[in-house]
Amino acid sequence: MKFTGVFTFNADQQTVWEILMDTKAIAQALPGVEELIPVADEPDTWRADAKLGIAAISGTYSGRIRMSEQQPPDKYRLTVSGEGQQSIINGTTLIHLRYDEEQKKTILTWEAEASVSGKLASIGQRVISPAVKMMSGQFFKALDKQIPSEKRTS
Amino acid sequence: MYPAKFDYYRANSVEEAVKLLAENSDAKLLAGGHSLIPAMKLRLTQPALLIDIGKIDSLKNIKANGSLEIGALATHARVAASADVKKWFPALANAASLIGDQQVRNFGTIGGNIAHADPASDPPTVLIAAGATIHVRGASGTRAIAAEDFFVDLFTTALEPGEVVTKIEIPNLSGRKSAYAKMSHPASRYAIVGVCAVLSMEGDTCKEARLVVGGAVAHATRLSEAEAVLKGKKLDAAALKAAADAAIAQVGDDAMGDITAPADYRRAMVGQYLQRAIQSALG
């Protein structure tokens, strides 16, 4: 399955890049996560247990994320794998940043390819794409909130 | 499959349910149970406590008196059969009659349905079109939420933790023409696309249109672009086509897709069912 999305930050591109690379900020933006634990011998790879879901249908997923292909401050790749709710999720997303001079906003676009198997795939198929859209929006919003006010452009 | 272990408590009043919800963070309300229990049996949700509100008779009334009030525990079957609902807002009676199958309609309740906020469900679409108000009660008192503001996102409502839906209020719609047009999933009867039209007419001219889509998007949504297209127009074939195009454009990338109905198909059907709803409302 392919997903795409856009999120706009009210900050300059360098600030947005720094928050995206900040594992403490990422941990704080993921519900139920206290910290991202680095995986030994694998660069730029962390593991965490997160409580994800929508309304009553939420559960604990244990997963790992890896950052690669970093081209600061323009783009990088995020690879995610997780297990939970009797399901397995694998995905990779390419994240692009672009600064809009006129609006003084940084526009993040993401393109993801993901596979879901198990219970979520068999019964939740009709809502997977809006669920991904909703949860990714929540994640970026939670990151955005952590940008200090003096670094905001508006 | 069997659900995970849970405690069960039957509440005899709304006050008691609210109190129990406040005392137990991992509790869920059980009304008709036709969304909650399947999710529990799949173990997608595992609440520690179920608070059964199904026996609170004061939440079951349907009465028309200045406005139409439907208690949160009115079943879909009772909403569909109610003479008051049929008279006040026939589109709601029709939508309720199209939910699931007879067994689901005999148990599922309108309050449970809207609190669950399944995107493929019918009542949210017609309640927004009617301009309904959702009344809720929590530990800090009661509040009224416009249906349009109630459905926030996928399975997400404006309800705060600990709040209970008590009744749904539908304003006086006399003089309006309304209809609900639905494409059902052949097995589940969930809406692939559902559109409700509530029209205020002056002769052939549309004074105001309230048009709402469900099923095709993450939550029932007003088709404001199509509403604007129809305002002040004669509702001929060209106007309906223009409204359908506006609706399709508004749904855009928000259309959901699955194995039964891909996103581009659903988007196209929003236009079709919008026209059907309007035609059916005009009679």
Interface residues (C-beta under 8 A of the other chain):
Chain A: I54 A55 A56 I57 S58 G59 Q85 Q86 K119 I123 Q125 R126 V127 S129 P130 A131 K133 M134
Chain B: K28 L36 A39 L42 R43 L44 T45 P47 H116 A117 P119 A120 D153 L154 F155 T156 V217 A218 D254 M256 G257 D258 I259 T260 A263
